[in-house]
Amino acid sequence: MNDTCPTCRHYAALREQAKQAGDHSKATDYEVLRRRHPAHTVRIPRQPEGRIA
């Protein structure tokens, strides 16, 4: 984990809260978001306005 990145710390805190609440699915979701955050590996191209893909 990148301890200097506020977004990484936020996702980690949310993951821990979800674990404590027993919501392991949500905890996993936050872990995936945290791991993807530094590289922003998921890129969704923007569509021109008014156009539906």
N, C-alpha and C positions, 0 to 999 in steps of 0.2 A: 504494500500500500504506500502511496505517496503521502507522507505525513504533512507535507507543506501545502498540499492542494486542498483548498476549502471544500471543493466539490467532492473529492474522494473521501474526506473526513465526514461530510454530510451523509453520503451514501452508506458509509460504514456504520455510522450512528443509527441510521434508519434500519439497516440490516439487523443490528443488535436489538433494537426495540421490537422488531418483528419476531425475532427468535424468542425474546422474553415473553411475548404475547402468544407464542406457540404457532405463529403463522410462518411455517417454514417455506411455503411457496413464495410468499412476499419477500422473505429474507433472501431467497435465491435470486429473485428478480433484482433486488438492490445490489447483490454481489455482481451480477452480470453487468448492470449499469456502471458500477464502480470499475470493473475490469476493462470495460470498453471505453470509459471516459478519456484516459490519457491519449489514446491513439485515435479516438473517434473513428473506429473502424467501420461503423455503419453509416453509410452516406446515402441519403435519399435526394435525388436531383429534384430541383424545384421545377414545377410545370408553369408555363406562361399563364397568366391570369385569364380566366374565361375558357380555358381548355381543360377538358376532362380526359385523363389517360385511360 
